[in-house]
Amino acid sequence: MGDALIAPAAIDQYRQLSELVTPCALIDLSLVEKNIARMNASAARAGAPLRPHVKTVKSVELANMMTAGHSGGITVSTLAEARYFGAAGFTDILYAVGIASAKLPEVADLRGQGVDLKIILDSAEAARDVCDWATSQQVSLSVLAEINADDHRGGFDPDDAALLEAARILNRCDFTHFAGVMTHAGGSYDCRSDTELEAMALQERDAVLVSAERLTQAGVACEMISVGSTPTALHAPSLPPVTEIRAGVYPFMDLYQAGLGLCEPEDIALCVLATVIGHKPRLNRLLVDAGALALSKDRGTGAQEIDRGYGLVCGLTGNVQHRLIVETVNQEHGLITSSDQSPLDFAAWPIGSQLRILPNHACMTAAAYDAYLVLGGQGDAVEARWPRCGGWTVA
Ligand SMILES: Cc1ncc(COP(=O)(O)O)c(C=O)c1O
């Protein structure tokens, strides 16, 4: 073969939906704005600013919308995100995955370039390793302790003696600074009612407040006291002296959030545009060109009251088809059927026609795409193409 084939640049911008090559990720800007306004109102009621988690959106344009009116700080889940958003001018970043020593050179490099990147850990051993590395390299690091609010993931228990030990190690070290405590109540995703969500939001708050109080009494200051998930943020009690809320999935929402009662499918701002590529009347199935890689294999709603398969189908204009779900996925194929076994109206979905699929889990679905195609006011034309970052390392 001779010269490399050249891909056309940004071919999707300004096209009508019907002209798009599928599968692709669409976002409805008016829904994004509505969802962000709702979270902003909830944070204002709770009395703490947002440090939005950008792990779902991974887009500078969306991060700008999420941080507007707040401190400007963001939370990231990878160092690739830290570099991407740092390059876009976000300088106050919390990397909210327990640190592994091999990542410290990248953290130090970003900090050397003016990004106030903070890391987290949850053991005295990790605190010692971080302190030793920072001392050997003569670089300064800022560190928070992760607190366990609900046995969902990592974190020091609020009454763990190792929490004080780790904080003291970090504060005694000339090159590390103990910045405070943070927690994420991932257990909120298992709640089944508003009452349970409210209780979980209190539990999340109290886990960090108890920890911060113990540290303060031991003479260790906590300038950051950080909580957050979308379900708890939308049910937050009065939060001060908590200093910030880290919600992330809320600009998009998804079917799992709808199953938790936090939104309706009609509020979900992210979808995958797909094309009908086959009819299977004998099996009562439609075949589309969006499979596991385009939708993800997340089956989170399978454990909820309404199982949405691998996604819920909408018409081209976004009209939700409440009984049509993606029932099976192969790598590049999805099979759609009716959740109540009623016969499909194949004439309504001709071969070559397009439809939208709402995701079970927005973070997982969005991860398959390099960019969002943004639908504005009219809803049927792409007004912008917003890139997103992916992966873990920066090429
Ligand atoms: C540490 C941390 N903070 C905040 C969030 C944001 O939570 P949500 O996705 O519910 O908005 C997450 C999500 O996984 C997280 O891991």
The ligand as an SDF file (V2000), in Angstrom:
LIG
                    3D

 16 16  0  0  0  0  0  0  0  0999 V2000
  -14.1440    9.4770   43.9880 C   0  0  0  0  0  0  0  0  0  0  0  0
  -15.3770    9.8580   43.2440 C   0  0  0  0  0  0  0  0  0  0  0  0
  -15.9210   11.0530   43.4480 N   0  0  0  0  0  0  0  0  0  0  0  0
  -17.0410   11.4560   42.7990 C   0  0  0  0  0  0  0  0  0  0  0  0
  -17.6600   10.6320   41.8780 C   0  0  0  0  0  0  0  0  0  0  0  0
  -18.8730   11.1350   41.1330 C   0  0  0  0  0  0  0  0  0  0  0  0
  -20.0190   10.3920   41.3850 O   0  0  0  0  0  0  0  0  0  0  0  0
  -21.2140   10.2800   40.3320 P   0  0  0  0  0  0  0  0  0  0  0  0
  -20.6860    9.5270   39.1730 O   0  0  0  0  0  0  0  0  0  0  0  0
  -22.2900    9.5760   41.0810 O   0  0  0  0  0  0  0  0  0  0  0  0
  -21.6060   11.6600   39.9690 O   0  0  0  0  0  0  0  0  0  0  0  0
  -17.1180    9.3600   41.6340 C   0  0  0  0  0  0  0  0  0  0  0  0
  -17.7420    8.4320   40.6920 C   0  0  0  0  0  0  0  0  0  0  0  0
  -17.4160    7.2820   40.5650 O   0  0  0  0  0  0  0  0  0  0  0  0
  -15.9440    8.9690   42.3190 C   0  0  0  0  0  0  0  0  0  0  0  0
  -15.3530    7.7870   42.1110 O   0  0  0  0  0  0  0  0  0  0  0  0
  1  2  1  0
  2  3  1  0
  2 15  2  0
  3  4  2  0
  4  5  1  0
  5  6  1  0
  5 12  2  0
  6  7  1  0
  7  8  1  0
  8  9  2  0
  8 10  1  0
  8 11  1  0
 12 13  1  0
 12 15  1  0
 13 14  2  0
 15 16  1  0
M  END
$$$$
